[in-house]
Amino acid sequence: MILAISALLGLSLVLGYLLLTFTIHRTYRAPRRVETGSPADLGLPFHIIAIPTENNRCLHAWYVPPPDHSENAPGVVAIHGWGGNAELMLPFAVPFHRTGYATLLVDARNHGRSDADSFSSLPRFAEDLEHGLEWLSAQLEVNPHRIALLGHSVGAGAALLVASRRDDVAAVVSIASFAHPEALMRRQMKTHHIPYPVVGWAVLRYIEHAIGTRYETIAPVNTIRKVNCPVLLIHGGDDRRVPLSDAEAIYARRRHQHVELLTIPNADHDSAEHIELHSDALLMFLQGAFQDR
């Protein structure tokens, strides 16, 4: 009888664990939105690029070369946020092309037209961004010492993570980054009435184990301390998904004075329509960063 109860208890624990992991993977699976337009819709020349990344996967990307076959051009590698794609980052390519930059718009794995992988995470966004950086650095018309990273949301956190590990990044533009992944997920759990610590703690620990690194290691509020290049933190004043206080927390942890915080009034988390209105400030920041390289 005791053995039967123990077996039943063990089976229940196994089934409970499997149900928990299935639910987590399903809940945190990135929604795939495939591009319906292209840079041509904005009058931009472009090439469709396939870039190898980790786990033998391939990334879909759009390359908008510098105008008039420019040589020694600065470059920008841009990556979207969770559930986004390269098309959502297209508005940035317009002022960049007009200024003479080369622009690479990357779809992360499990996003847009890029290959699928087992899961998405901030570290995997960073891996994909690094492969995009290396591809752009190898283009003959691009100055490899004058390449900036631009990311939105989780892509912004990935840009800061990459820059914290490398010295060949000229600048980072971080748009709507969260300060700490655990704090972000705890806010999301509270919104969905998931009890913490009863269930929430187990979910957080499982995800941390699955991505293979501690939240503290990848949290933008910590990686900003290791970034040596200039950083522009852009955040919407009315961001309802990631509060402005997250950007202020990252800014407060800056290690040097080449970190700027630009608050966009009346802008929510996804506010691409504000890009053209504030492109002058973005271009001025990048031009200053590139001049120092």
C-alpha positions as semicolon CSV with decimal commas, in nm:
position;residue;x (nm);y (nm);z (nm)
1;M;0,000;0,000;0,000
2;I;0,279;0,243;0,095
3;L;0,467;0,156;-0,225
4;A;0,154;0,219;-0,431
5;I;0,100;0,560;-0,269
6;S;0,466;0,650;-0,324
7;A;0,442;0,546;-0,689
8;L;0,125;0,751;-0,732
9;L;0,289;1,051;-0,565
10;G;0,596;1,017;-0,786
11;L;0,383;0,991;-1,099
12;S;0,183;1,296;-0,994
13;L;0,502;1,498;-0,947
14;V;0,634;1,392;-1,288
15;L;0,304;1,473;-1,457
16;G;0,286;1,804;-1,272
17;Y;0,637;1,895;-1,384
18;L;0,563;1,802;-1,746
19;L;0,243;2,005;-1,737
20;L;0,427;2,303;-1,589
21;T;0,704;2,293;-1,852
22;F;0,452;2,251;-2,135
23;T;0,251;2,547;-2,006
24;I;0,562;2,764;-1,969
25;H;0,686;2,688;-2,321
26;R;0,341;2,752;-2,466
27;T;0,286;3,073;-2,270
28;Y;0,630;3,221;-2,343
29;R;0,648;3,110;-2,707
30;A;0,710;3,414;-2,925
31;P;0,423;3,483;-3,168
32;R;0,549;3,478;-3,527
33;R;0,450;3,772;-3,746
34;V;0,577;3,739;-4,101
35;E;0,661;4,053;-4,298
36;T;0,404;4,163;-4,554
37;G;0,599;4,458;-4,695
38;S;0,962;4,537;-4,772
39;P;1,207;4,831;-4,777
40;A;1,096;4,895;-5,135
41;D;0,765;5,021;-4,997
42;L;0,959;5,312;-4,848
43;G;1,164;5,369;-5,162
44;L;1,474;5,202;-5,019
45;P;1,714;4,977;-5,216
46;F;1,770;4,646;-5,039
47;H;1,897;4,290;-5,058
48;I;1,747;3,985;-4,887
49;I;2,022;3,824;-4,679
50;A;2,051;3,483;-4,513
51;I;2,284;3,487;-4,211
52;P;2,391;3,166;-4,033
53;T;2,344;3,172;-3,656
54;E;2,364;2,931;-3,362
55;N;2,224;2,575;-3,366
56;N;2,267;2,553;-3,746
57;R;1,982;2,798;-3,795
58;C;1,958;3,079;-4,047
59;L;1,841;3,437;-4,002
60;H;1,639;3,634;-4,253
61;A;1,755;3,995;-4,288
62;W;1,716;4,298;-4,510
63;Y;2,029;4,489;-4,605
64;V;1,983;4,850;-4,709
65;P;2,323;4,954;-4,850
66;P;2,459;5,308;-4,820
67;P;2,350;5,537;-5,103
68;D;2,554;5,600;-5,417
69;H;2,787;5,306;-5,352
70;S;2,948;5,493;-5,062
71;E;3,270;5,357;-4,919
72;N;3,379;5,350;-4,555
73;A;3,017;5,403;-4,452
74;P;2,895;5,377;-4,093
75;G;2,646;5,099;-4,026
76;V;2,359;5,008;-3,797
77;V;2,233;4,660;-3,709
78;A;1,872;4,675;-3,592
79;I;1,671;4,405;-3,417
80;H;1,306;4,405;-3,313
81;G;1,141;4,304;-2,987
82;W;0,945;3,998;-2,874
83;G;0,697;3,891;-3,141
84;G;0,822;4,156;-3,384
85;N;1,006;4,143;-3,713
86;A;1,234;4,343;-3,939
87;E;0,940;4,526;-4,098
88;L;0,858;4,695;-3,767
89;M;1,210;4,842;-3,763
90;L;1,189;4,972;-4,122
91;P;1,109;5,335;-4,026
92;F;1,460;5,364;-3,881
93;A;1,617;5,272;-4,214
94;V;1,479;5,582;-4,384
95;P;1,678;5,849;-4,192
96;F;1,979;5,616;-4,177
97;H;1,986;5,572;-4,555
98;R;1,932;5,945;-4,607
99;T;2,236;6,014;-4,386
100;G;2,459;5,767;-4,572
101;Y;2,450;5,470;-4,335
102;A;2,432;5,102;-4,420
103;T;2,145;4,933;-4,233
104;L;2,090;4,566;-4,155
105;L;1,743;4,471;-4,027
106;V;1,748;4,127;-3,867
107;D;1,472;3,880;-3,782
108;A;1,561;3,689;-3,464
109;R;1,507;3,315;-3,457
110;N;1,138;3,219;-3,427
111;H;1,047;3,561;-3,566
112;G;0,956;3,694;-3,909
113;R;1,105;3,474;-4,181
114;S;1,398;3,340;-3,977
115;D;1,434;2,973;-3,888
116;A;1,253;2,826;-3,590
117;D;1,442;2,709;-3,282
118;S;1,344;2,544;-2,955
119;F;1,280;2,873;-2,772
120;S;1,353;3,243;-2,775
121;S;1,532;3,439;-2,504
122;L;1,732;3,756;-2,451
123;P;2,063;3,565;-2,482
124;R;1,947;3,412;-2,812
125;F;1,846;3,755;-2,941
126;A;2,199;3,863;-2,850
127;E;2,351;3,569;-3,040
128;D;2,151;3,659;-3,350
129;L;2,245;4,026;-3,317
130;E;2,613;3,933;-3,295
131;H;2,591;3,731;-3,615
132;G;2,428;4,030;-3,782
133;L;2,708;4,253;-3,653
134;E;2,973;4,021;-3,790
135;W;2,799;4,000;-4,128
136;L;2,777;4,379;-4,161
137;S;3,138;4,422;-4,047
138;A;3,249;4,203;-4,338
139;Q;3,089;4,422;-4,607
140;L;3,351;4,609;-4,810
141;E;3,154;4,936;-4,819
142;V;3,114;4,944;-4,439
143;N;3,366;5,069;-4,185
144;P;3,379;4,784;-3,928
145;H;3,484;5,028;-3,655
146;R;3,175;5,244;-3,700
147;I;2,883;5,008;-3,648
148;A;2,606;5,074;-3,396
149;L;2,349;4,835;-3,253
150;L;1,985;4,937;-3,228
151;G;1,726;4,724;-3,051
152;H;1,370;4,749;-2,932
153;S;1,244;4,598;-2,604
154;V;1,409;4,256;-2,561
155;G;1,618;4,348;-2,866
156;A;1,737;4,655;-2,674
157;G;1,841;4,434;-2,384
158;A;2,023;4,212;-2,634
159;A;2,207;4,513;-2,781
160;L;2,330;4,614;-2,435
161;L;2,434;4,255;-2,363
162;V;2,635;4,231;-2,686
163;A;2,802;4,568;-2,625
164;S;2,892;4,463;-2,271
165;R;3,095;4,175;-2,416
166;R;3,261;4,339;-2,716
167;D;3,479;4,641;-2,787
168;D;3,396;4,666;-3,158
169;V;3,052;4,824;-3,107
170;A;3,061;5,197;-3,179
171;A;2,731;5,283;-3,009
172;V;2,406;5,137;-2,876
173;V;2,055;5,273;-2,923
174;S;1,831;5,102;-2,668
175;I;1,460;5,160;-2,723
176;A;1,208;5,064;-2,451
177;S;1,436;4,820;-2,271
178;F;1,325;4,665;-1,944
179;A;1,565;4,699;-1,652
180;H;1,556;4,341;-1,525
181;P;1,393;4,031;-1,682
182;E;1,278;3,887;-1,349
183;A;1,109;4,212;-1,248
184;L;0,942;4,228;-1,590
185;M;0,806;3,874;-1,563
186;R;0,687;3,931;-1,207
187;R;0,490;4,233;-1,328
188;Q;0,340;4,020;-1,604
189;M;0,246;3,747;-1,354
190;K;0,078;4,001;-1,131
191;T;-0,125;4,128;-1,426
192;H;-0,239;3,772;-1,503
193;H;-0,303;3,691;-1,135
194;I;-0,037;3,417;-1,119
195;P;0,039;3,363;-0,749
196;Y;0,393;3,436;-0,634
197;P;0,584;3,261;-0,487
198;V;0,361;2,951;-0,506
199;V;0,370;2,917;-0,886
200;G;0,560;3,224;-1,002
201;W;0,884;3,133;-0,829
202;A;0,891;2,790;-0,994
203;V;0,822;2,945;-1,336
204;L;1,104;3,198;-1,297
205;R;1,353;2,936;-1,183
206;Y;1,260;2,701;-1,468
207;I;1,302;2,974;-1,732
208;E;1,635;3,079;-1,581
209;H;1,753;2,718;-1,602
210;A;1,620;2,679;-1,959
211;I;1,800;2,983;-2,098
212;G;2,123;2,870;-1,933
213;T;2,220;3,190;-1,756
214;R;2,121;3,390;-1,449
215;Y;1,890;3,687;-1,487
216;E;2,143;3,902;-1,305
217;T;2,401;3,836;-1,578
218;I;2,180;3,956;-1,863
219;A;1,976;4,227;-1,689
220;P;2,024;4,563;-1,870
221;V;2,049;4,738;-1,534
222;N;2,369;4,536;-1,486
223;T;2,508;4,505;-1,841
224;I;2,505;4,886;-1,877
225;R;2,790;4,886;-1,624
226;K;3,011;4,695;-1,871
227;V;2,931;4,891;-2,186
228;N;3,221;5,116;-2,289
229;C;3,068;5,279;-2,598
230;P;2,814;5,564;-2,605
231;V;2,455;5,460;-2,529
232;L;2,128;5,633;-2,610
233;L;1,836;5,510;-2,400
234;I;1,503;5,599;-2,565
235;H;1,179;5,539;-2,379
236;G;0,817;5,639;-2,421
237;G;0,675;5,855;-2,148
238;D;0,346;5,661;-2,169
239;D;0,491;5,310;-2,206
240;R;0,234;5,082;-2,046
241;R;0,430;4,759;-2,094
242;V;0,770;4,870;-1,963
243;P;0,746;5,178;-1,739
244;L;0,976;5,476;-1,788
245;S;1,122;5,398;-1,444
246;D;1,301;5,099;-1,602
247;A;1,493;5,329;-1,837
248;E;1,567;5,562;-1,547
249;A;1,702;5,267;-1,346
250;I;1,935;5,166;-1,632
251;Y;2,047;5,526;-1,674
252;A;2,118;5,558;-1,301
253;R;2,355;5,260;-1,323
254;R;2,565;5,407;-1,608
255;R;2,939;5,386;-1,556
256;H;3,043;5,680;-1,774
257;Q;2,896;6,008;-1,897
258;H;2,845;5,895;-2,258
259;V;2,502;5,754;-2,173
260;E;2,198;5,965;-2,262
261;L;1,830;5,923;-2,179
262;L;1,574;6,053;-2,427
263;T;1,212;6,044;-2,312
264;I;0,949;6,059;-2,588
265;P;0,630;6,228;-2,457
266;N;0,298;6,053;-2,528
267;A;0,475;5,745;-2,671
268;D;0,373;5,390;-2,576
269;H;0,588;5,076;-2,601
270;D;0,537;5,036;-2,978
271;S;0,537;5,387;-3,120
272;A;0,712;5,374;-3,455
273;E;0,523;5,683;-3,569
274;H;0,744;5,894;-3,339
275;I;1,068;5,793;-3,513
276;E;1,064;6,059;-3,783
277;L;0,978;6,329;-3,529
278;H;1,286;6,249;-3,321
279;S;1,524;6,123;-3,590
280;D;1,741;6,437;-3,561
281;A;1,828;6,355;-3,198
282;L;1,902;5,994;-3,293
283;L;2,124;6,092;-3,586
284;M;2,306;6,356;-3,381
285;F;2,386;6,093;-3,118
286;L;2,516;5,844;-3,376
287;Q;2,721;6,104;-3,562
288;G;2,889;6,202;-3,237
289;A;2,962;5,838;-3,152
290;F;3,100;5,762;-3,500
291;Q;3,327;6,067;-3,493
292;D;3,512;5,920;-3,198
293;R;3,600;5,600;-3,389
